Amino acid sequence: MPFEQELKELGWELGRNIQIDYEWSVVGERAQIAPAELLRLQPDVVLSVGTPAIKELQRLNAAVPVVFMTVSEPVTQGVVQSLAHPGGNITGFSNLEPTVGAKWLQLLKEIAPRIKRVAIVVNPQVFPLSVDFSRSAEAAAPKFAVEVMMATVHDTAEIAAIMTTPGGTSDAGLIFPVDPFTFLHRELIVELSARYKLPAIHGFRTRGALISYGADQADAQRKAAGYVDRILRGEKPGDLPVQQPTKFELVIDLKVAKALGLDVPPNLLSLADFVIE
């Protein structure tokens, strides 16, 4: 993975001068248990991915340095005091801003021009900022002649219900923002999108998705490794500014487009960073 590769480039080799322990969480009870288990290992620094994990680490820990990734609006969410001067024991790399909701809607309309209704599928209990992403898309809806609604889900049954409701029409589309809950269930979402022929755009790169647009996670991992290196060499996380994403990736799957009966416009293909054929 890019994080480990970059650490090696910086002089940290697994089994020689560094040990990495992984704790997988995402949402729910495990998102609360995993950070506590990790802290019991008394690490020198923690790399945290996503909002649920960093919020729990913040609640449990005010001493161990933490570098976060994939956290939108870290100041608004109270993770750090400011981007320039985070203070405390936490710093890292933010994710997309809510204004990207309008961009997702634009891209979805370009690749599937027939759509007239779009549902933004989110779990606000897991990711409260999803409401702001939805509002951004809703504000842009008149420009693209579509009706946009936020569809809240809390379990897989509700995901299935949202996606099967418009299944008999040909004018519906879906947006899946950078929501840890829907990302956790991305395989189900991709399967249902294909079954009911629903064009969908994802905020994270997702295997089998028609299209995705978001921050380049490999780039974020490499930068996070740089901060881990600096902390291990004595710098304080509170002195390292939170960085916003500078690299983004647009991914289009032509096989999925063909299965949905969509012809991807050449201008959109020319903008794509990755085209899956």
N, C-alpha and C positions, 0 to 999 in steps of 0.2 A: 504494500500500500504506500501511497506517496508520503505519508507521515513518517513511516519507518525508513523509507529510502532517503528522505531528506536528513533525518537524524544521522544516518550512516555517513552521509556526505559531510556532516558537521563534526564527525569524529566520535559518534556514539554507536557502538556496535553491540548488538544483542548478545548476551552471554559473556561479554568481556568487561564492559564498563557501564552497562545499563541493563535494567530488567523492566519489562513492560507487562503489567497485569491488566487484563480486560474484564470489565463488568458490563454486560449487555442489559439495557433496560428499554426504554422508549416511553411507555405510558402505563398508567394503572399502578397497582401495588408494587410491581417490580421497579418502577421508577423511583419509589421511595426506599426500597430495600437496597438496591445496587449501590447508590452513593455511600450509604453507611458501611456496607461491606468493604468498599474500596478504601475508605478512610481508616478502617481498622488495620489495614496493611501498612499504615504510616508512610505513605509515599512522599517523595521530595517535591513532586508536582503532579497535578491531575489535569488531564485533557478531558473536557466535558463537551458533549455534542447535544445540542437541542435545548429548548427552554425548560422542559420538566426537570431534566437532570441538573442544570445550573441553579435553578431555584431551590432544589432540595440541598444541593451542596452549599449554597449560600446560607440556608437555614441551619445546617448542621455544623458548619466549619468557618472559622474566622482566622485560621492560622495557616493551613496548608495552601501554598500558591495554586491557583487554578487558571487555566487557559481555556476559554470557551470557543466553540464554533457554532454556526448555524443558529444564532439567536438574533431575532429581529428586534429593533428598537430597544437595545439593552438599557438605555437611560430611562426611557418611558416605563420599562418594566422594573426599574429599581435594582438592576443587577450591578450597575456601576454609577458613580456620581456624575461623570461626564466622559465623553469620548477621549478628550485630550488628556485628562487627568483622572483615570478611573479610581485611584485611591484603593485602600484596603488590600485584599489578597487576590483580587480577581481582575483579569483583563482578557482580551481575546479579539475575535473577529466576527463582526455582525453579519447578518444575512440580509435578505431583501427588505426594502421598505414597502409599506402598504400601498404606495402609489403604483406599484407594479401590477396591481389588479387590472388597471386599464390596459396595460400592455398585453396581459394574458388574453383579455377579451379581443383585442385587435388581432392577435395572432390566430386565435381560434376562428374568428370570422374570415380571416384570409384563407385559411386552409379548408374551411367548411362554410362557404358563403351562403348556403341555404338556411343556416340556422337562424331562428327567430326568438328562441327561448333558451336561456342559459341558467343552469343551477350551479351555484358555488357551494361545494360540499365541504363542510367544516365541523369540527367539534370544539366549540368555544370553551368548554370546561377544561380541555387540555391546552388549548392555544387561544387565549382570549383575544389576541390581536387579529385573529382571523376575521373578526367583525370589521376591522378597519380595511383589510384587503378587499372584503366584499363591497364595502361602501365605495371604494375606488372604482371597482368595475361597474357598480350601479350608476355612479355619476357619469361614466363614459357611455352607458348603454344607448342613449338617444343618438349619439354620433354614429353608431354602428347599426341602428335600426333593429335593436334586439331588446327583449324584456329580460331583465336579470333579477334573480331571487337568491337569497341565502338559504341553503338547506342544511339544517343542523342534524348531526348524527351522533349516536352515543354507543352503538354496537353494530355488529355486522348485519343484523336483520334490518336495521334502519338504512344502512348503506344499500342493501339489496332493494329495499322498498323505493328509495329515491331513484335508483337507476332503472327499475322496471316500470315505474309509472309512465315515463314518456316513451316506453319501448315501441309502442305502435305508431309513433309519428316519425317524420323525417326532418323535423325542423328543430330538434332539441340538441343542446350541447352541454358539456360539463367542464367546470374548472375545479381543480384540486390544488389549493394553495400549499404553502410550506407548513402543513399541519402534521405534527408527529403521528396523530391517530390515523389519518387516512394513509400516510406513508407506511405505517405498520401493516395496513391491510391492502397494500398496492396490488398484490397478485390477484386478490378477489376483484378489485376494481377493474383491472385490466381485462380479466376474464369476462366480467359482466359488460364492459364497454364493447368488447368484440361480439358477444352474444346478441346484444340488443342494438348493435350498430350505432353506437353513440360516440360522436367525435368528442374527445376530451383532451385538455391540456393540463399538464402537471408542473408544479413549481420545483420539483426535484426530478433529476434524470431517472426515468423509470423504464425498466425493460418491458417491451411489449406495448408501450404507450404510443399513441399516434404522434404526439408532439410534447416537448417539454421545454421550458425556458426558466433558467434560474442561475444563481451564482455558481461559478466553477468550483466544485467541492474539492477537487484535486489540488487546485491552487491554494485554497484555504488550508488544506492539510499541510502543504509545504510551508506556508507562512506560520502556521501554528507550531510546527517543529522548530522554526527559528526562534519563536518566543520561549518554547520549552528549553532550548539550548541556552538562551540568555539567562533564564531564571536559574538553571542548574549551575551556571557559571557565576551566580551571585547577584544578578539584578533583581529588583523588586517588581512584582507584577503591577503594583499601583503606579509605578513610574513609566510603564509601557502603554502608550496610547492604544485605545481600541481602534481597530482599522475596519473600514467599510469595504465591501467587495468592489474590486476593480475589473475582474474578469467574469464574463457571463457566457453561458453556452446555450445555443439553440439546437435541439436535436429533433430530427424528423425521421419517422419510420415509414418508408415507402411501401413496404409490404402491408402494414396496417392500413395505410391510405387506400391502397388498391382494394383491400377487403371491404372497406367502407364505401367504395365507389367514388373516391375523391381523387381529383386531378390536382396535384400540388402545383401552384403557380411557380413558374421559373424564377421570378424575382424573390420568392420566399426561399426556394432551394438555394439560391445564390447567397443568402444570408446565413444559412445553416452552418454551424460548426461541425456537426456530425450528421451524415445522412446514412441511414441503415437501409440496405438494399437486399 
